[in-house]
Amino acid sequence: MSAPAVFICYAEVIATERRVLRCRTCKTRRRFVTYNEGWYGTRFVCCTCGDQWQGGERLRRRSRKPGRTERDAAERARAAWPTAMTRDEAREAFREWMKDYTA
């Protein structure tokens, strides 16, 4: 008897973009890093509080220890900020990625 097939589906990050937006948690304008994840949409991460949104909803916090996951996410976002693309660069990267699927 053969083993069942296992499929692991993950989001491929097409473009990482830096933006300044109003954070719903911080209640003020903050730096955000956005990850365009192709078929899954764009994930927004606040560089200050680390909360994440996708599809207009805040993503569930994964850690049971209060604030730990958010601190880690904020640190990763702050580290990604200097090399993240501008909005125009990110859009162009997404268009290039889509060419493979619209031929």
C-alpha positions as CSV (number, residue, x, y, z in Angstrom):
1,M,0.0,0.0,0.0
2,S,1.4,3.4,-1.0
3,A,1.6,6.4,1.4
4,P,-1.0,9.1,0.8
5,A,0.1,12.1,-1.1
6,V,0.8,15.2,1.0
7,F,0.5,18.7,-0.5
8,I,1.9,21.7,1.3
9,C,0.6,25.0,0.0
10,Y,2.5,28.2,1.0
11,A,2.3,31.8,-0.1
12,E,5.0,32.8,-2.5
13,V,6.0,36.4,-1.8
14,I,6.0,38.2,-5.2
15,A,7.0,41.7,-3.9
16,T,7.8,43.3,-0.6
17,E,6.7,46.9,-0.5
18,R,7.1,49.7,2.1
19,R,4.2,52.0,2.8
20,V,3.0,54.5,5.5
21,L,-0.6,53.7,6.5
22,R,-2.9,54.3,9.5
23,C,-2.5,51.3,11.9
24,R,-5.8,50.2,13.4
25,T,-4.1,49.0,16.5
26,C,-1.7,51.9,17.1
27,K,-4.4,54.4,16.0
28,T,-1.9,56.5,14.1
29,R,0.1,56.6,10.9
30,R,2.9,54.0,11.0
31,R,5.4,52.3,8.6
32,F,4.1,49.1,7.1
33,V,5.8,46.4,5.1
34,T,3.4,44.7,2.7
35,Y,4.0,41.2,1.2
36,N,2.2,40.6,-2.1
37,E,1.6,36.8,-1.9
38,G,0.3,36.2,-5.4
39,W,-2.9,34.2,-5.3
40,Y,-3.4,34.9,-1.6
41,G,-3.5,38.7,-1.8
42,T,-1.4,41.2,0.2
43,R,-0.4,40.9,3.8
44,F,0.2,44.1,5.7
45,V,2.5,44.2,8.8
46,C,2.9,47.2,11.1
47,C,6.5,47.9,11.8
48,T,5.6,49.2,15.3
49,C,3.1,46.8,16.8
50,G,3.6,43.8,14.5
51,D,-0.2,43.2,13.9
52,Q,-0.9,41.8,10.5
53,W,-3.9,42.2,8.1
54,Q,-5.0,40.5,5.0
55,G,-8.2,40.9,3.0
56,G,-9.3,43.7,5.3
57,E,-9.2,41.6,8.5
58,R,-6.6,41.3,11.2
59,L,-4.8,38.0,11.2
60,R,-5.0,35.8,14.2
61,R,-2.1,36.1,16.7
62,R,-0.3,32.8,16.8
63,S,1.5,32.9,20.1
64,R,-0.1,32.2,23.5
65,K,2.5,34.4,25.1
66,P,1.1,38.0,24.9
67,G,2.9,40.1,22.4
68,R,5.7,37.7,21.5
69,T,4.6,36.9,17.9
70,E,3.8,40.6,17.3
71,R,7.2,41.7,18.5
72,D,8.8,39.1,16.2
73,A,6.7,40.2,13.3
74,A,7.5,43.9,13.9
75,E,11.2,43.1,14.1
76,R,11.1,41.2,10.7
77,A,9.1,44.1,9.2
78,R,11.6,46.7,10.4
79,A,14.4,44.6,9.0
80,A,12.6,44.3,5.6
81,W,11.8,48.0,5.4
82,P,15.2,49.3,4.0
83,T,15.2,46.8,1.1
84,A,11.4,46.8,0.4
85,M,10.2,48.2,-3.0
86,T,8.4,51.4,-3.6
87,R,4.7,51.1,-4.7
88,D,5.6,51.4,-8.4
89,E,8.4,48.9,-8.2
90,A,6.1,46.4,-6.4
91,R,3.4,46.8,-9.0
92,E,5.9,46.2,-11.8
93,A,7.2,43.1,-10.1
94,F,3.7,41.8,-9.8
95,R,3.0,42.5,-13.5
96,E,6.1,40.6,-14.4
97,W,5.0,37.6,-12.2
98,M,1.5,37.6,-13.8
99,K,2.9,37.4,-17.3
100,D,3.6,33.7,-16.7
101,Y,-0.1,33.1,-16.0
102,T,-1.7,35.3,-18.6
103,A,0.0,34.0,-21.7
